[in-house]
Amino acid sequence: MKKIKDLLKRPDCCAIRRELKEKSMEFFESKLPDAPAKKMMLDAMKENNSLLGSIFQVLNGMTMALLLMWFGVLALLLFLNIFIHPHHPHFVVDAYWGFWAVFGLGVGVIMVYVMKRIIQPLIVRKEDYYGDI
């Protein structure tokens, strides 16, 4: 912590960024296990100036894997809903497995439809509404 405070006292901002970037790269090299994601992260950190930008770059390259993982988690939760029942269902349909998943999907589709067909025409403006800006 003292080293970071010493870095912040320096007037040269670019040197501070460079040193912090080197420190974070050293941290990731030492703490992360050897895996393809580690190499992707370190390569992205060498290209970018910010840690957050490099994280987003790595995640952008792993879109399909993250999507499959997300759907896998959702399928697992839906499967577990067969065995784990709510204590006291408030309505009759509450007791069926997967009800809340179907209910959430239905409400989401209805909200998109309402926003697209009813709300958007009320709030949309012509392209030149504000004039030349």
Sequence and secondary structure as in RCSB ss.txt:
>XXXX:A:sequence
MKKIKDLLKRPDCCAIRRELKEKSMEFFESKLPDAPAKKMMLDAMKENNSLLGSIFQVLNGMTMALLLMWFGVLA
LLLFLNIFIHPHHPHFVVDAYWGFWAVFGLGVGVIMVYVMKRIIQPLIVRKEDYYGDI
>XXXX:A:secstr
 HHHHHHHHSS HHHHHHHHHHHHHHHHHHHS SSHHHHHHHHHHHH S HHHHHHHHHHHTHHHHHHHHHHHHH
HHHHHHHH   SS SSSGGGSTTHHHHHHHHHHHHHHHHIIIIIHHHH   TTTT   
